[in-house]
Amino acid sequence: MKRVTSAAILLTCLGGVNCFPSYGLLSNIKPSRIEVQSIAQGNHQQLMARVGTPLDTQFYLKYGQTAYLRSEGIEIKFSKVIEDSRCPTNVNCIWAGQVTIGLDIIKNGRKFSTLTLTLSPINDASATQSFGKYTVTLKEVFPSRKSGVSLVTEDYIAKIVVSKN
């Protein structure tokens, strides 16, 4: 029965519908012939963790997931949660805190670099980094912290935009 469920999800993704509607992740780019062939050969786990997205479009990336900018041949993987000192939503804090994540940039199947992006109410510039002719901007990180509730790394989702300079 589990295989049937996986097949239904896979078919939904191939149809161009959001693969992960509960996270609002984009899957608006249909897989290439090579990707379809890879899925047919049973290599769909890696591809299911990859989000297709165009330039200049906000997208959500869950921790461990990779965004694929097919037109540019670039992949961006949400690889680290470095710091999360944001003030919990149900607490009054003196300082709002900040959240810092790491994104691996992959070109031609090889790690090109790692970007460190920080959302901070004090420094907007730290939420944007450049590599080559591209700019990556961290717009938001979910979920918000709550007092008494521990977040695990796998809970994090980043809202990102990639632009060409």
PyMOL commands that place a pseudoatom at each C-alpha (Angstrom):
pseudoatom trace, name=CA, resn=MET, resi=1, chain=A, elem=C, hetatm=0, pos=[0.000, 0.000, 0.000]
pseudoatom trace, name=CA, resn=LYS, resi=2, chain=A, elem=C, hetatm=0, pos=[2.872, 2.339, 0.758]
pseudoatom trace, name=CA, resn=ARG, resi=3, chain=A, elem=C, hetatm=0, pos=[4.173, 1.998, -2.829]
pseudoatom trace, name=CA, resn=VAL, resi=4, chain=A, elem=C, hetatm=0, pos=[0.800, 3.054, -4.227]
pseudoatom trace, name=CA, resn=THR, resi=5, chain=A, elem=C, hetatm=0, pos=[0.848, 6.204, -2.075]
pseudoatom trace, name=CA, resn=SER, resi=6, chain=A, elem=C, hetatm=0, pos=[4.389, 7.046, -3.233]
pseudoatom trace, name=CA, resn=ALA, resi=7, chain=A, elem=C, hetatm=0, pos=[3.364, 6.544, -6.850]
pseudoatom trace, name=CA, resn=ALA, resi=8, chain=A, elem=C, hetatm=0, pos=[0.393, 8.880, -6.407]
pseudoatom trace, name=CA, resn=ILE, resi=9, chain=A, elem=C, hetatm=0, pos=[2.636, 11.583, -4.960]
pseudoatom trace, name=CA, resn=LEU, resi=10, chain=A, elem=C, hetatm=0, pos=[5.139, 11.076, -7.738]
pseudoatom trace, name=CA, resn=LEU, resi=11, chain=A, elem=C, hetatm=0, pos=[2.449, 11.352, -10.400]
pseudoatom trace, name=CA, resn=THR, resi=12, chain=A, elem=C, hetatm=0, pos=[1.153, 14.521, -8.795]
pseudoatom trace, name=CA, resn=CYS, resi=13, chain=A, elem=C, hetatm=0, pos=[4.665, 15.992, -8.969]
pseudoatom trace, name=CA, resn=LEU, resi=14, chain=A, elem=C, hetatm=0, pos=[5.057, 14.989, -12.596]
pseudoatom trace, name=CA, resn=GLY, resi=15, chain=A, elem=C, hetatm=0, pos=[1.776, 16.716, -13.378]
pseudoatom trace, name=CA, resn=GLY, resi=16, chain=A, elem=C, hetatm=0, pos=[3.267, 20.041, -12.285]
pseudoatom trace, name=CA, resn=VAL, resi=17, chain=A, elem=C, hetatm=0, pos=[1.169, 20.359, -9.119]
pseudoatom trace, name=CA, resn=ASN, resi=18, chain=A, elem=C, hetatm=0, pos=[2.808, 21.342, -5.832]
pseudoatom trace, name=CA, resn=CYS, resi=19, chain=A, elem=C, hetatm=0, pos=[4.540, 18.272, -4.432]
pseudoatom trace, name=CA, resn=PHE, resi=20, chain=A, elem=C, hetatm=0, pos=[4.565, 19.523, -0.877]
pseudoatom trace, name=CA, resn=PRO, resi=21, chain=A, elem=C, hetatm=0, pos=[1.468, 21.699, -0.415]
pseudoatom trace, name=CA, resn=SER, resi=22, chain=A, elem=C, hetatm=0, pos=[1.706, 21.618, 3.378]
pseudoatom trace, name=CA, resn=TYR, resi=23, chain=A, elem=C, hetatm=0, pos=[5.008, 23.509, 3.124]
pseudoatom trace, name=CA, resn=GLY, resi=24, chain=A, elem=C, hetatm=0, pos=[4.001, 25.638, 0.127]
pseudoatom trace, name=CA, resn=LEU, resi=25, chain=A, elem=C, hetatm=0, pos=[7.076, 24.450, -1.775]
pseudoatom trace, name=CA, resn=LEU, resi=26, chain=A, elem=C, hetatm=0, pos=[7.196, 25.171, -5.463]
pseudoatom trace, name=CA, resn=SER, resi=27, chain=A, elem=C, hetatm=0, pos=[7.318, 22.443, -8.033]
pseudoatom trace, name=CA, resn=ASN, resi=28, chain=A, elem=C, hetatm=0, pos=[6.148, 24.476, -10.982]
pseudoatom trace, name=CA, resn=ILE, resi=29, chain=A, elem=C, hetatm=0, pos=[8.855, 23.251, -13.343]
pseudoatom trace, name=CA, resn=LYS, resi=30, chain=A, elem=C, hetatm=0, pos=[8.229, 19.863, -14.866]
pseudoatom trace, name=CA, resn=PRO, resi=31, chain=A, elem=C, hetatm=0, pos=[11.099, 17.355, -14.722]
pseudoatom trace, name=CA, resn=SER, resi=32, chain=A, elem=C, hetatm=0, pos=[13.368, 16.920, -17.718]
pseudoatom trace, name=CA, resn=ARG, resi=33, chain=A, elem=C, hetatm=0, pos=[13.508, 13.696, -19.755]
pseudoatom trace, name=CA, resn=ILE, resi=34, chain=A, elem=C, hetatm=0, pos=[16.613, 12.642, -17.772]
pseudoatom trace, name=CA, resn=GLU, resi=35, chain=A, elem=C, hetatm=0, pos=[14.850, 13.308, -14.459]
pseudoatom trace, name=CA, resn=VAL, resi=36, chain=A, elem=C, hetatm=0, pos=[11.788, 11.315, -15.568]
pseudoatom trace, name=CA, resn=GLN, resi=37, chain=A, elem=C, hetatm=0, pos=[14.088, 8.470, -16.598]
pseudoatom trace, name=CA, resn=SER, resi=38, chain=A, elem=C, hetatm=0, pos=[15.843, 8.641, -13.228]
pseudoatom trace, name=CA, resn=ILE, resi=39, chain=A, elem=C, hetatm=0, pos=[12.479, 8.502, -11.434]
pseudoatom trace, name=CA, resn=ALA, resi=40, chain=A, elem=C, hetatm=0, pos=[11.462, 5.492, -13.526]
pseudoatom trace, name=CA, resn=GLN, resi=41, chain=A, elem=C, hetatm=0, pos=[14.700, 3.768, -12.487]
pseudoatom trace, name=CA, resn=GLY, resi=42, chain=A, elem=C, hetatm=0, pos=[13.816, 4.227, -8.816]
pseudoatom trace, name=CA, resn=ASN, resi=43, chain=A, elem=C, hetatm=0, pos=[16.071, 7.200, -8.032]
pseudoatom trace, name=CA, resn=HIS, resi=44, chain=A, elem=C, hetatm=0, pos=[13.112, 9.410, -7.132]
pseudoatom trace, name=CA, resn=GLN, resi=45, chain=A, elem=C, hetatm=0, pos=[14.039, 10.039, -3.474]
pseudoatom trace, name=CA, resn=GLN, resi=46, chain=A, elem=C, hetatm=0, pos=[16.774, 12.524, -4.376]
pseudoatom trace, name=CA, resn=LEU, resi=47, chain=A, elem=C, hetatm=0, pos=[14.600, 14.194, -7.009]
pseudoatom trace, name=CA, resn=MET, resi=48, chain=A, elem=C, hetatm=0, pos=[11.625, 14.432, -4.646]
pseudoatom trace, name=CA, resn=ALA, resi=49, chain=A, elem=C, hetatm=0, pos=[13.867, 16.458, -2.311]
pseudoatom trace, name=CA, resn=ARG, resi=50, chain=A, elem=C, hetatm=0, pos=[14.656, 18.925, -5.105]
pseudoatom trace, name=CA, resn=VAL, resi=51, chain=A, elem=C, hetatm=0, pos=[12.516, 21.980, -5.796]
pseudoatom trace, name=CA, resn=GLY, resi=52, chain=A, elem=C, hetatm=0, pos=[12.461, 23.462, -9.311]
pseudoatom trace, name=CA, resn=THR, resi=53, chain=A, elem=C, hetatm=0, pos=[12.331, 27.241, -9.400]
pseudoatom trace, name=CA, resn=PRO, resi=54, chain=A, elem=C, hetatm=0, pos=[13.027, 30.088, -11.845]
pseudoatom trace, name=CA, resn=LEU, resi=55, chain=A, elem=C, hetatm=0, pos=[15.140, 33.171, -11.103]
pseudoatom trace, name=CA, resn=ASP, resi=56, chain=A, elem=C, hetatm=0, pos=[13.564, 36.177, -9.348]
pseudoatom trace, name=CA, resn=THR, resi=57, chain=A, elem=C, hetatm=0, pos=[10.808, 34.072, -7.791]
pseudoatom trace, name=CA, resn=GLN, resi=58, chain=A, elem=C, hetatm=0, pos=[10.418, 33.556, -4.050]
pseudoatom trace, name=CA, resn=PHE, resi=59, chain=A, elem=C, hetatm=0, pos=[10.432, 29.900, -3.052]
pseudoatom trace, name=CA, resn=TYR, resi=60, chain=A, elem=C, hetatm=0, pos=[10.407, 27.872, 0.146]
pseudoatom trace, name=CA, resn=LEU, resi=61, chain=A, elem=C, hetatm=0, pos=[13.200, 25.457, 0.902]
pseudoatom trace, name=CA, resn=LYS, resi=62, chain=A, elem=C, hetatm=0, pos=[12.915, 22.941, 3.725]
pseudoatom trace, name=CA, resn=TYR, resi=63, chain=A, elem=C, hetatm=0, pos=[16.082, 22.013, 5.607]
pseudoatom trace, name=CA, resn=GLY, resi=64, chain=A, elem=C, hetatm=0, pos=[17.984, 19.375, 3.621]
pseudoatom trace, name=CA, resn=GLN, resi=65, chain=A, elem=C, hetatm=0, pos=[16.172, 20.211, 0.399]
pseudoatom trace, name=CA, resn=THR, resi=66, chain=A, elem=C, hetatm=0, pos=[17.784, 21.466, -2.807]
pseudoatom trace, name=CA, resn=ALA, resi=67, chain=A, elem=C, hetatm=0, pos=[16.452, 24.130, -5.177]
pseudoatom trace, name=CA, resn=TYR, resi=68, chain=A, elem=C, hetatm=0, pos=[17.283, 23.587, -8.829]
pseudoatom trace, name=CA, resn=LEU, resi=69, chain=A, elem=C, hetatm=0, pos=[17.542, 26.558, -11.160]
pseudoatom trace, name=CA, resn=ARG, resi=70, chain=A, elem=C, hetatm=0, pos=[17.471, 24.568, -14.371]
pseudoatom trace, name=CA, resn=SER, resi=71, chain=A, elem=C, hetatm=0, pos=[17.991, 27.563, -16.678]
pseudoatom trace, name=CA, resn=GLU, resi=72, chain=A, elem=C, hetatm=0, pos=[21.211, 28.408, -14.815]
pseudoatom trace, name=CA, resn=GLY, resi=73, chain=A, elem=C, hetatm=0, pos=[22.457, 24.878, -14.033]
pseudoatom trace, name=CA, resn=ILE, resi=74, chain=A, elem=C, hetatm=0, pos=[22.734, 25.767, -10.341]
pseudoatom trace, name=CA, resn=GLU, resi=75, chain=A, elem=C, hetatm=0, pos=[21.510, 23.975, -7.243]
pseudoatom trace, name=CA, resn=ILE, resi=76, chain=A, elem=C, hetatm=0, pos=[21.101, 25.556, -3.809]
pseudoatom trace, name=CA, resn=LYS, resi=77, chain=A, elem=C, hetatm=0, pos=[20.867, 23.273, -0.779]
pseudoatom trace, name=CA, resn=PHE, resi=78, chain=A, elem=C, hetatm=0, pos=[19.616, 24.378, 2.639]
pseudoatom trace, name=CA, resn=SER, resi=79, chain=A, elem=C, hetatm=0, pos=[22.432, 22.665, 4.542]
pseudoatom trace, name=CA, resn=LYS, resi=80, chain=A, elem=C, hetatm=0, pos=[22.789, 24.305, 7.965]
pseudoatom trace, name=CA, resn=VAL, resi=81, chain=A, elem=C, hetatm=0, pos=[20.962, 26.122, 10.712]
pseudoatom trace, name=CA, resn=ILE, resi=82, chain=A, elem=C, hetatm=0, pos=[23.881, 27.943, 12.295]
pseudoatom trace, name=CA, resn=GLU, resi=83, chain=A, elem=C, hetatm=0, pos=[22.065, 30.044, 14.866]
pseudoatom trace, name=CA, resn=ASP, resi=84, chain=A, elem=C, hetatm=0, pos=[18.532, 30.801, 15.970]
pseudoatom trace, name=CA, resn=SER, resi=85, chain=A, elem=C, hetatm=0, pos=[18.430, 33.362, 18.751]
pseudoatom trace, name=CA, resn=ARG, resi=86, chain=A, elem=C, hetatm=0, pos=[15.105, 34.897, 17.679]
pseudoatom trace, name=CA, resn=CYS, resi=87, chain=A, elem=C, hetatm=0, pos=[12.847, 35.972, 20.503]
pseudoatom trace, name=CA, resn=PRO, resi=88, chain=A, elem=C, hetatm=0, pos=[10.011, 33.454, 20.986]
pseudoatom trace, name=CA, resn=THR, resi=89, chain=A, elem=C, hetatm=0, pos=[6.638, 34.763, 19.807]
pseudoatom trace, name=CA, resn=ASN, resi=90, chain=A, elem=C, hetatm=0, pos=[5.028, 34.394, 23.258]
pseudoatom trace, name=CA, resn=VAL, resi=91, chain=A, elem=C, hetatm=0, pos=[7.792, 36.256, 25.163]
pseudoatom trace, name=CA, resn=ASN, resi=92, chain=A, elem=C, hetatm=0, pos=[8.778, 39.935, 25.533]
pseudoatom trace, name=CA, resn=CYS, resi=93, chain=A, elem=C, hetatm=0, pos=[12.492, 40.280, 24.811]
pseudoatom trace, name=CA, resn=ILE, resi=94, chain=A, elem=C, hetatm=0, pos=[14.964, 43.143, 25.007]
pseudoatom trace, name=CA, resn=TRP, resi=95, chain=A, elem=C, hetatm=0, pos=[16.567, 41.980, 21.748]
pseudoatom trace, name=CA, resn=ALA, resi=96, chain=A, elem=C, hetatm=0, pos=[14.666, 40.491, 18.797]
pseudoatom trace, name=CA, resn=GLY, resi=97, chain=A, elem=C, hetatm=0, pos=[17.506, 38.070, 18.015]
pseudoatom trace, name=CA, resn=GLN, resi=98, chain=A, elem=C, hetatm=0, pos=[18.494, 36.649, 14.650]
pseudoatom trace, name=CA, resn=VAL, resi=99, chain=A, elem=C, hetatm=0, pos=[18.578, 33.456, 12.612]
pseudoatom trace, name=CA, resn=THR, resi=100, chain=A, elem=C, hetatm=0, pos=[21.535, 32.336, 10.481]
pseudoatom trace, name=CA, resn=ILE, resi=101, chain=A, elem=C, hetatm=0, pos=[21.461, 29.557, 7.896]
pseudoatom trace, name=CA, resn=GLY, resi=102, chain=A, elem=C, hetatm=0, pos=[23.941, 28.010, 5.474]
pseudoatom trace, name=CA, resn=LEU, resi=103, chain=A, elem=C, hetatm=0, pos=[23.176, 27.363, 1.818]
pseudoatom trace, name=CA, resn=ASP, resi=104, chain=A, elem=C, hetatm=0, pos=[25.453, 25.176, -0.311]
pseudoatom trace, name=CA, resn=ILE, resi=105, chain=A, elem=C, hetatm=0, pos=[25.851, 26.337, -3.915]
pseudoatom trace, name=CA, resn=ILE, resi=106, chain=A, elem=C, hetatm=0, pos=[26.324, 23.440, -6.334]
pseudoatom trace, name=CA, resn=LYS, resi=107, chain=A, elem=C, hetatm=0, pos=[27.427, 23.871, -9.953]
pseudoatom trace, name=CA, resn=ASN, resi=108, chain=A, elem=C, hetatm=0, pos=[27.925, 20.955, -12.336]
pseudoatom trace, name=CA, resn=GLY, resi=109, chain=A, elem=C, hetatm=0, pos=[27.367, 18.488, -9.503]
pseudoatom trace, name=CA, resn=ARG, resi=110, chain=A, elem=C, hetatm=0, pos=[30.138, 19.931, -7.313]
pseudoatom trace, name=CA, resn=LYS, resi=111, chain=A, elem=C, hetatm=0, pos=[29.937, 22.139, -4.255]
pseudoatom trace, name=CA, resn=PHE, resi=112, chain=A, elem=C, hetatm=0, pos=[30.979, 25.594, -5.425]
pseudoatom trace, name=CA, resn=SER, resi=113, chain=A, elem=C, hetatm=0, pos=[30.636, 27.501, -2.138]
pseudoatom trace, name=CA, resn=THR, resi=114, chain=A, elem=C, hetatm=0, pos=[28.582, 27.916, 1.026]
pseudoatom trace, name=CA, resn=LEU, resi=115, chain=A, elem=C, hetatm=0, pos=[26.662, 31.124, 1.697]
pseudoatom trace, name=CA, resn=THR, resi=116, chain=A, elem=C, hetatm=0, pos=[25.889, 32.241, 5.239]
pseudoatom trace, name=CA, resn=LEU, resi=117, chain=A, elem=C, hetatm=0, pos=[22.722, 34.354, 5.428]
pseudoatom trace, name=CA, resn=THR, resi=118, chain=A, elem=C, hetatm=0, pos=[21.434, 36.070, 8.566]
pseudoatom trace, name=CA, resn=LEU, resi=119, chain=A, elem=C, hetatm=0, pos=[18.017, 37.598, 9.169]
pseudoatom trace, name=CA, resn=SER, resi=120, chain=A, elem=C, hetatm=0, pos=[18.462, 40.314, 11.752]
pseudoatom trace, name=CA, resn=PRO, resi=121, chain=A, elem=C, hetatm=0, pos=[16.403, 43.406, 12.564]
pseudoatom trace, name=CA, resn=ILE, resi=122, chain=A, elem=C, hetatm=0, pos=[19.701, 45.293, 12.914]
pseudoatom trace, name=CA, resn=ASN, resi=123, chain=A, elem=C, hetatm=0, pos=[21.453, 44.410, 9.631]
pseudoatom trace, name=CA, resn=ASP, resi=124, chain=A, elem=C, hetatm=0, pos=[19.410, 43.811, 6.448]
pseudoatom trace, name=CA, resn=ALA, resi=125, chain=A, elem=C, hetatm=0, pos=[22.575, 43.444, 4.349]
pseudoatom trace, name=CA, resn=SER, resi=126, chain=A, elem=C, hetatm=0, pos=[23.507, 40.153, 6.045]
pseudoatom trace, name=CA, resn=ALA, resi=127, chain=A, elem=C, hetatm=0, pos=[20.410, 38.518, 4.525]
pseudoatom trace, name=CA, resn=THR, resi=128, chain=A, elem=C, hetatm=0, pos=[21.871, 38.894, 1.013]
pseudoatom trace, name=CA, resn=GLN, resi=129, chain=A, elem=C, hetatm=0, pos=[24.989, 37.245, -0.428]
pseudoatom trace, name=CA, resn=SER, resi=130, chain=A, elem=C, hetatm=0, pos=[26.412, 37.084, -3.926]
pseudoatom trace, name=CA, resn=PHE, resi=131, chain=A, elem=C, hetatm=0, pos=[28.252, 34.387, -5.816]
pseudoatom trace, name=CA, resn=GLY, resi=132, chain=A, elem=C, hetatm=0, pos=[29.407, 34.818, -9.391]
pseudoatom trace, name=CA, resn=LYS, resi=133, chain=A, elem=C, hetatm=0, pos=[26.695, 36.705, -11.253]
pseudoatom trace, name=CA, resn=TYR, resi=134, chain=A, elem=C, hetatm=0, pos=[23.919, 35.752, -8.783]
pseudoatom trace, name=CA, resn=THR, resi=135, chain=A, elem=C, hetatm=0, pos=[22.458, 37.191, -5.595]
pseudoatom trace, name=CA, resn=VAL, resi=136, chain=A, elem=C, hetatm=0, pos=[20.678, 35.081, -2.972]
pseudoatom trace, name=CA, resn=THR, resi=137, chain=A, elem=C, hetatm=0, pos=[18.384, 36.796, -0.473]
pseudoatom trace, name=CA, resn=LEU, resi=138, chain=A, elem=C, hetatm=0, pos=[16.929, 35.173, 2.636]
pseudoatom trace, name=CA, resn=LYS, resi=139, chain=A, elem=C, hetatm=0, pos=[13.440, 36.659, 3.112]
pseudoatom trace, name=CA, resn=GLU, resi=140, chain=A, elem=C, hetatm=0, pos=[12.076, 34.692, 6.063]
pseudoatom trace, name=CA, resn=VAL, resi=141, chain=A, elem=C, hetatm=0, pos=[12.675, 31.589, 8.183]
pseudoatom trace, name=CA, resn=PHE, resi=142, chain=A, elem=C, hetatm=0, pos=[9.900, 29.405, 9.570]
pseudoatom trace, name=CA, resn=PRO, resi=143, chain=A, elem=C, hetatm=0, pos=[8.698, 28.349, 12.050]
pseudoatom trace, name=CA, resn=SER, resi=144, chain=A, elem=C, hetatm=0, pos=[8.896, 31.121, 14.607]
pseudoatom trace, name=CA, resn=ARG, resi=145, chain=A, elem=C, hetatm=0, pos=[10.317, 30.155, 17.961]
pseudoatom trace, name=CA, resn=LYS, resi=146, chain=A, elem=C, hetatm=0, pos=[7.937, 29.634, 20.881]
pseudoatom trace, name=CA, resn=SER, resi=147, chain=A, elem=C, hetatm=0, pos=[8.857, 29.490, 24.546]
pseudoatom trace, name=CA, resn=GLY, resi=148, chain=A, elem=C, hetatm=0, pos=[8.976, 25.918, 25.826]
pseudoatom trace, name=CA, resn=VAL, resi=149, chain=A, elem=C, hetatm=0, pos=[8.946, 24.397, 22.329]
pseudoatom trace, name=CA, resn=SER, resi=150, chain=A, elem=C, hetatm=0, pos=[12.169, 22.958, 20.930]
pseudoatom trace, name=CA, resn=LEU, resi=151, chain=A, elem=C, hetatm=0, pos=[12.785, 23.145, 17.208]
pseudoatom trace, name=CA, resn=VAL, resi=152, chain=A, elem=C, hetatm=0, pos=[14.765, 20.454, 15.461]
pseudoatom trace, name=CA, resn=THR, resi=153, chain=A, elem=C, hetatm=0, pos=[16.812, 21.282, 12.393]
pseudoatom trace, name=CA, resn=GLU, resi=154, chain=A, elem=C, hetatm=0, pos=[14.391, 19.391, 10.131]
pseudoatom trace, name=CA, resn=ASP, resi=155, chain=A, elem=C, hetatm=0, pos=[11.573, 21.806, 11.157]
pseudoatom trace, name=CA, resn=TYR, resi=156, chain=A, elem=C, hetatm=0, pos=[13.171, 24.804, 9.431]
pseudoatom trace, name=CA, resn=ILE, resi=157, chain=A, elem=C, hetatm=0, pos=[11.950, 26.257, 6.146]
pseudoatom trace, name=CA, resn=ALA, resi=158, chain=A, elem=C, hetatm=0, pos=[13.635, 29.219, 4.446]
pseudoatom trace, name=CA, resn=LYS, resi=159, chain=A, elem=C, hetatm=0, pos=[11.962, 31.662, 2.054]
pseudoatom trace, name=CA, resn=ILE, resi=160, chain=A, elem=C, hetatm=0, pos=[14.571, 32.588, -0.571]
pseudoatom trace, name=CA, resn=VAL, resi=161, chain=A, elem=C, hetatm=0, pos=[14.955, 34.552, -3.816]
pseudoatom trace, name=CA, resn=VAL, resi=162, chain=A, elem=C, hetatm=0, pos=[17.777, 34.063, -6.328]
pseudoatom trace, name=CA, resn=SER, resi=163, chain=A, elem=C, hetatm=0, pos=[18.445, 36.846, -8.844]
pseudoatom trace, name=CA, resn=LYS, resi=164, chain=A, elem=C, hetatm=0, pos=[20.944, 37.397, -11.615]
pseudoatom trace, name=CA, resn=ASN, resi=165, chain=A, elem=C, hetatm=0, pos=[23.100, 40.536, -11.280]
for i in range(1, 165): cmd.bond("trace and resi %d" % i, "trace and resi %d" % (i + 1))
show_as sticks, trace
zoom trace
